[in-house]
Amino acid sequence: LDGFLVGMPFADPGMLYPASACEVLGINPRMLNVVDIGGATPAGMIWRAAAAIDAGMCQAVLCIVADLNKIGDQKVPVVSVQREFESPYGNIGANCGYAMIAHRHMYEYGTKPEQMAKIAVDQRTNALKNPLAIFNDKPLTIEDVLASRMIVDPLHIFEIVSPCSGGAAVIVASPEVAKRAKNPPIWLLGAGEYSNHASITYAPSLTDSPIKPAADLAFQMAGVERKDIDLVCPYDCYTITVLITLEDAGFCKKGQGGPFAMEHNLSYAGDFPCNTHGGQLSFGQPGLGGGMSHVTEAIRQLMGRGDGRQVKDAALAYVNGNGGIMSEQVSLIMERRA
């Protein structure tokens, strides 16, 4: 390992974090850095590592994110101009922002609560086959989701990410190094990144996200089409996030994410496998490590290591990382080669 990328943990942020982490791990990297684009950080690490390798800076990069979830009240200081002018009006935290997005999508396209709930239900089906998921012991129904506690209208508790502690890591390596790996390597075919706002107040639209340009870049680079993809692993801090990702990444028409979710089986055994590890809604979100779970699940599936939730003949996967309130977006396309 001669490269190191890390996401800053919420539990212990600080200066010189990459060097401190490398010191603990016993790594002496030729390239090290912090990637800080919210939940898109893990996906963003992958293409940055590949670019560093392509530039000759290093040969094998450890990309790692981990966090300790602190239970209890946490006060977020008003430290930005955006928060200064949003917080007094009740727009506090991600729950409120994504609830506004959901409401607007319902208003513009007629999206129904049961359509969003279906996403949580299918992902829970996947989690039941994942021993690492925090909710792997109880199935969900649409009725269960809609009857669960409302957190911020129209989002119920089962439609919102589940915080936990944990972490995940991926090694991105040159082809020469990858040949020595125990498991067959998975290839990065394409990547795209795009951001057009930080605060939701400055978003050009509540229902059109930066995912579209990011996904278009990734598919153009990969030279494949949407219909070629065998499984998708979209960031899922909320059910509405998945729904909009399916639309803006081009898997269905704009405004049709709700009907698409109802018409397709999103489980690992279905016709459109989505977040086969359970997604962060059922797998859990250990800070930025939640985003890495989508990357590692796609890799496991392409390696054929999906255990009881393996997607049959999985060869191409689409992964999307989402930071902020639909702010920073990173799309990846990965491939298993024979």
C-alpha positions as a printed NumPy array, in Angstrom:
array([[  0.   ,   0.   ,   0.   ],
       [  1.527,   3.303,  -1.076],
       [ -1.596,   5.473,  -1.234],
       [ -4.155,   6.438,   1.408],
       [ -7.51 ,   8.208,   1.222],
       [ -9.711,   8.69 ,   4.263],
       [-13.022,  10.318,   5.114],
       [-13.085,  12.586,   8.144],
       [-15.084,  10.927,  10.957],
       [-17.7  ,  12.998,  12.715],
       [-16.633,  11.515,  16.054],
       [-13.   ,  12.659,  15.881],
       [-12.237,  15.3  ,  13.241],
       [ -8.893,  17.041,  13.346],
       [ -5.851,  18.313,  11.495],
       [ -3.336,  15.898,   9.965],
       [ -5.913,  13.139,  10.125],
       [ -4.55 ,  11.117,   7.165],
       [ -1.023,  11.112,   8.582],
       [ -2.283,  10.167,  12.038],
       [ -4.346,   7.303,  10.629],
       [ -1.409,   6.055,   8.546],
       [  0.806,   6.154,  11.625],
       [ -1.608,   3.9  ,  13.496],
       [ -1.957,   1.553,  10.524],
       [  1.76 ,   1.387,   9.82 ],
       [  1.482,   2.745,   6.278],
       [  4.051,   5.039,   4.652],
       [  2.157,   6.422,   1.651],
       [  3.441,   8.319,  -1.351],
       [  0.022,   9.931,  -1.629],
       [ -2.424,  10.677,   1.188],
       [ -5.432,  12.918,   1.512],
       [ -8.849,  13.566,   3.044],
       [-11.874,  13.358,   0.767],
       [-14.726,  15.506,   2.051],
       [-17.873,  15.466,  -0.062],
       [-20.311,  14.108,   2.502],
       [-21.972,  10.804,   1.747],
       [-20.429,  10.873,  -1.739],
       [-16.958,  10.637,  -0.155],
       [-16.503,   6.837,  -0.525],
       [-17.526,   6.77 ,  -4.187],
       [-15.419,   9.869,  -4.775],
       [-12.422,   8.117,  -3.235],
       [-12.573,   5.322,  -5.797],
       [-12.056,   7.44 ,  -8.895],
       [ -9.556,   9.717,  -7.14 ],
       [ -7.501,   6.667,  -6.21 ],
       [ -7.694,   5.406,  -9.794],
       [ -6.609,   8.815, -11.096],
       [ -3.631,   8.909,  -8.715],
       [ -2.572,   5.451,  -9.889],
       [ -3.004,   6.465, -13.522],
       [ -0.815,   9.526, -12.86 ],
       [  1.951,   7.31 , -11.483],
       [  1.689,   8.646,  -7.938],
       [  1.118,   5.22 ,  -6.386],
       [  0.192,   1.611,  -7.135],
       [ -2.254,   0.565,  -4.403],
       [ -4.521,   2.928,  -2.48 ],
       [ -6.37 ,   2.121,   0.739],
       [ -9.714,   3.97 ,   0.774],
       [-11.21 ,   3.868,   4.252],
       [-14.093,   5.423,   6.169],
       [-15.243,   4.656,   9.705],
       [-17.14 ,   6.399,  12.46 ],
       [-18.464,   6.055,  15.982],
       [-22.084,   7.054,  16.338],
       [-22.636,   9.032,  19.509],
       [-26.022,   8.369,  21.064],
       [-27.824,  11.33 ,  22.568],
       [-28.431,  14.995,  21.85 ],
       [-25.982,  16.59 ,  19.453],
       [-25.971,  20.313,  18.899],
       [-24.956,  21.518,  15.462],
       [-23.591,  25.084,  15.617],
       [-24.74 ,  27.652,  13.09 ],
       [-21.41 ,  28.176,  11.361],
       [-22.406,  28.933,   7.777],
       [-24.258,  31.643,   5.953],
       [-26.697,  29.035,   4.678],
       [-27.626,  27.803,   8.142],
       [-27.856,  31.345,   9.44 ],
       [-30.672,  32.088,   7.032],
       [-32.312,  28.634,   7.002],
       [-32.392,  27.509,  10.625],
       [-34.627,  30.342,  11.894],
       [-37.317,  29.119,   9.486],
       [-37.221,  25.514,  10.668],
       [-34.959,  23.987,   8.016],
       [-32.768,  22.161,  10.521],
       [-30.839,  19.08 ,   9.507],
       [-31.183,  16.613,   6.671],
       [-34.625,  15.31 ,   7.687],
       [-36.241,  18.641,   6.886],
       [-34.408,  19.076,   3.603],
       [-35.281,  15.647,   2.265],
       [-38.87 ,  16.019,   3.462],
       [-39.142,  19.157,   1.333],
       [-37.759,  17.238,  -1.643],
       [-40.263,  14.436,  -1.081],
       [-43.18 ,  16.851,  -0.784],
       [-42.166,  18.664,  -3.945],
       [-41.839,  15.397,  -5.855],
       [-45.296,  14.357,  -4.678],
       [-46.678,  17.724,  -5.785],
       [-45.008,  17.762,  -9.215],
       [-45.394,  14.115, -10.183],
       [-48.122,  12.651,  -7.993],
       [-45.718,  10.365,  -6.144],
       [-47.507,   8.411,  -3.408],
       [-46.313,   7.487,   0.104],
       [-46.763,   3.772,  -0.6  ],
       [-44.437,   4.048,  -3.604],
       [-41.632,   5.398,  -1.435],
       [-42.432,   2.82 ,   1.253],
       [-42.01 ,   0.007,  -1.292],
       [-38.315,   0.905,  -1.575],
       [-37.793,   0.417,   2.168],
       [-39.686,  -2.886,   2.036],
       [-37.622,  -4.399,  -0.784],
       [-34.36 ,  -3.284,   0.766],
       [-35.388,  -4.862,   4.071],
       [-35.93 ,  -8.108,   2.144],
       [-32.285,  -7.877,   1.087],
       [-31.137,  -7.131,   4.633],
       [-32.77 , -10.33 ,   5.897],
       [-30.083, -12.215,   3.956],
       [-27.23 , -10.075,   5.286],
       [-25.884, -11.045,   8.721],
       [-24.045,  -7.704,   8.932],
       [-27.234,  -5.631,   8.577],
       [-28.584,  -4.088,  11.772],
       [-32.152,  -4.967,  10.715],
       [-31.764,  -8.543,   9.513],
       [-34.361, -10.254,  11.669],
       [-37.739,  -8.759,  10.79 ],
       [-39.393,  -8.225,   7.385],
       [-41.325,  -5.077,   6.538],
       [-44.56 ,  -4.455,   4.693],
       [-45.757,  -1.257,   3.074],
       [-48.391,  -1.075,   5.801],
       [-45.652,  -1.322,   8.45 ],
       [-43.776,   1.596,   6.928],
       [-46.82 ,   3.835,   6.598],
       [-47.941,   3.012,  10.149],
       [-44.516,   3.759,  11.63 ],
       [-43.759,   7.003,  13.424],
       [-43.766,  10.107,  11.26 ],
       [-40.461,  11.941,  11.707],
       [-40.852,  14.824,   9.262],
       [-43.904,  14.733,   7.011],
       [-44.036,  12.776,   4.699],
       [-41.072,  10.662,   5.879],
       [-41.647,   7.829,   8.365],
       [-38.966,   6.379,  10.587],
       [-38.505,   3.316,   8.346],
       [-37.819,   5.653,   5.42 ],
       [-34.902,   7.334,   7.17 ],
       [-31.349,   6.104,   7.531],
       [-30.397,   4.131,  10.638],
       [-27.256,   5.534,  12.363],
       [-24.767,   3.043,  13.792],
       [-21.043,   2.606,  14.373],
       [-18.744,   0.852,  11.93 ],
       [-16.542,   1.268,   8.903],
       [-15.496,  -0.117,   5.542],
       [-12.481,  -0.069,   3.266],
       [-11.587,  -0.791,  -0.348],
       [ -8.203,  -1.173,  -2.035],
       [ -7.854,   0.375,  -5.478],
       [ -4.797,  -1.001,  -7.278],
       [ -3.013,  -0.931, -10.609],
       [ -3.652,  -3.895, -12.942],
       [ -0.18 ,  -5.234, -12.148],
       [ -0.828,  -5.269,  -8.402],
       [ -4.404,  -6.53 ,  -8.832],
       [ -3.145,  -9.645, -10.587],
       [ -1.616, -10.762,  -7.28 ],
       [ -4.91 , -10.486,  -5.379],
       [ -6.544, -13.559,  -3.873],
       [ -9.954, -12.609,  -5.253],
       [-10.621, -11.716,  -8.891],
       [-10.309,  -7.933,  -9.314],
       [-13.257,  -5.744, -10.187],
       [-12.635,  -3.088, -12.813],
       [-13.685,   0.57 , -12.671],
       [-15.134,   1.336, -16.105],
       [-16.475,   4.826, -15.588],
       [-16.917,   7.612, -13.075],
       [-18.692,  10.948, -12.977],
       [-18.979,  13.671, -10.366],
       [-21.077,  16.818, -10.198],
       [-22.287,  19.378,  -7.65 ],
       [-24.438,  22.454,  -8.131],
       [-25.221,  23.53 ,  -4.57 ],
       [-24.362,  23.001,  -0.907],
       [-27.443,  24.336,   0.858],
       [-30.822,  23.228,  -0.408],
       [-31.809,  26.908,  -0.52 ],
       [-29.421,  27.318,  -3.441],
       [-30.495,  24.175,  -5.298],
       [-31.742,  25.058,  -8.803],
       [-34.521,  22.497,  -8.342],
       [-35.776,  20.326,  -5.51 ],
       [-36.532,  17.405,  -7.809],
       [-33.756,  17.598, -10.442],
       [-30.472,  16.575,  -8.848],
       [-26.794,  16.677,  -9.913],
       [-27.034,  12.894, -10.352],
       [-27.942,  13.221, -14.038],
       [-24.689,  14.857, -15.22 ],
       [-22.633,  12.608, -12.926],
       [-24.326,   9.458, -14.217],
       [-24.121,  10.608, -17.833],
       [-20.358,  11.12 , -17.447],
       [-19.932,   7.671, -15.909],
       [-21.917,   5.87 , -18.6  ],
       [-20.171,   7.797, -21.366],
       [-16.764,   6.864, -19.957],
       [-17.76 ,   3.226, -19.432],
       [-19.247,   2.835, -22.89 ],
       [-22.247,   0.865, -21.624],
       [-25.976,   1.545, -21.48 ],
       [-28.44 ,   1.56 , -18.609],
       [-30.016,  -1.666, -19.826],
       [-26.648,  -3.435, -19.451],
       [-26.528,  -2.892, -15.672],
       [-27.189,  -5.985, -13.532],
       [-27.564,  -4.292, -10.148],
       [-27.682,  -0.783,  -8.734],
       [-26.422,   0.466,  -5.373],
       [-27.765,   4.012,  -4.928],
       [-27.109,   6.003,  -1.77 ],
       [-30.232,   5.714,   0.353],
       [-30.279,   8.083,   3.289],
       [-34.023,   8.332,   2.605],
       [-36.451,   6.495,   0.355],
       [-36.924,   9.631,  -1.742],
       [-33.174,   9.63 ,  -2.435],
       [-33.385,   6.221,  -4.099],
       [-36.473,   7.215,  -6.062],
       [-34.835,  10.349,  -7.471],
       [-31.604,   8.468,  -8.183],
       [-33.47 ,   5.908, -10.292],
       [-34.936,   8.783, -12.295],
       [-31.926,  11.059, -12.654],
       [-29.479,   8.219, -13.327],
       [-31.685,   7.292, -16.276],
       [-33.195,   3.98 , -15.205],
       [-36.71 ,   5.372, -15.603],
       [-38.321,   8.558, -16.883],
       [-38.433,  11.673, -14.727],
       [-41.389,  11.56 , -12.382],
       [-41.83 ,   7.809, -12.827],
       [-39.648,   6.636,  -9.939],
       [-42.69 ,   5.835,  -7.822],
       [-44.465,   3.648, -10.389],
       [-41.107,   2.077, -11.295],
       [-40.552,   1.003,  -7.674],
       [-44.038,  -0.503,  -7.511],
       [-43.767,  -2.334, -10.834],
       [-40.349,  -3.881, -10.212],
       [-38.97 ,  -6.26 ,  -7.61 ],
       [-35.972,  -4.436,  -6.125],
       [-34.768,  -7.403,  -4.078],
       [-31.66 ,  -9.445,  -4.871],
       [-33.873, -12.08 ,  -6.535],
       [-35.963,  -9.568,  -8.456],
       [-35.861,  -8.091, -11.931],
       [-34.116,  -4.893, -10.768],
       [-31.767,  -5.678,  -7.838],
       [-31.236,  -2.54 ,  -5.756],
       [-29.041,  -2.196,  -2.659],
       [-28.739,  -5.922,  -2.176],
       [-27.069,  -5.489,   1.227],
       [-30.187,  -3.803,   2.576],
       [-29.116,  -0.254,   1.926],
       [-28.408,   2.164,   4.731],
       [-32.11 ,   2.07 ,   5.588],
       [-31.698,  -1.503,   6.865],
       [-27.948,  -2.172,   6.8  ],
       [-27.132,   0.972,   8.787],
       [-25.133,   4.167,   8.392],
       [-21.819,   4.403,  10.29 ],
       [-21.199,   8.004,   9.271],
       [-19.431,   8.207,   5.92 ],
       [-18.982,   4.439,   6.124],
       [-22.597,   4.104,   5.049],
       [-21.705,   5.295,   1.584],
       [-18.856,   2.811,   1.355],
       [-21.3  ,  -0.034,   2.037],
       [-22.753,   0.527,  -1.441],
       [-19.293,   0.266,  -2.993],
       [-18.337,  -2.875,  -1.073],
       [-21.683,  -4.538,  -1.809],
       [-21.334,  -3.917,  -5.533],
       [-17.829,  -5.374,  -5.426],
       [-18.973,  -8.44 ,  -3.464],
       [-21.785,  -9.075,  -5.907],
       [-19.508,  -8.782,  -8.925],
       [-17.013, -11.136,  -7.271],
       [-19.818, -13.645,  -6.721],
       [-19.49 , -13.313,  -2.939],
       [-23.077, -12.262,  -2.233],
       [-23.7  , -15.347,  -0.105],
       [-27.454, -15.867,   0.277],
       [-28.323, -12.7  ,  -1.631],
       [-26.207, -13.19 ,  -4.744],
       [-27.541, -11.624,  -7.944],
       [-27.384, -14.229, -10.697],
       [-24.718, -13.601, -13.352],
       [-23.903, -10.129, -12.018],
       [-21.298,  -8.549, -14.296],
       [-22.008,  -4.788, -14.292],
       [-22.935,  -2.591, -11.33 ],
       [-23.916,   1.057, -10.956],
       [-23.099,   2.827,  -7.683],
       [-24.101,   6.353,  -6.687],
       [-22.803,   8.402,  -3.783],
       [-24.807,  11.358,  -2.486],
       [-23.49 ,  14.121,  -0.246],
       [-25.388,  16.805,   1.616],
       [-29.001,  17.293,   0.62 ],
       [-28.727,  15.962,  -2.931],
       [-25.701,  18.263,  -3.25 ],
       [-22.573,  16.353,  -4.293],
       [-23.018,  13.338,  -6.547],
       [-20.597,  10.638,  -7.687],
       [-21.536,   7.805, -10.048],
       [-19.406,   4.708, -10.631],
       [-19.723,   1.807, -13.053],
       [-17.824,  -1.364, -12.182],
       [-17.341,  -4.6  , -14.081],
       [-16.422,  -8.226, -13.506],
       [-14.354,  -9.647, -16.325],
       [-14.17 , -13.302, -17.241]])
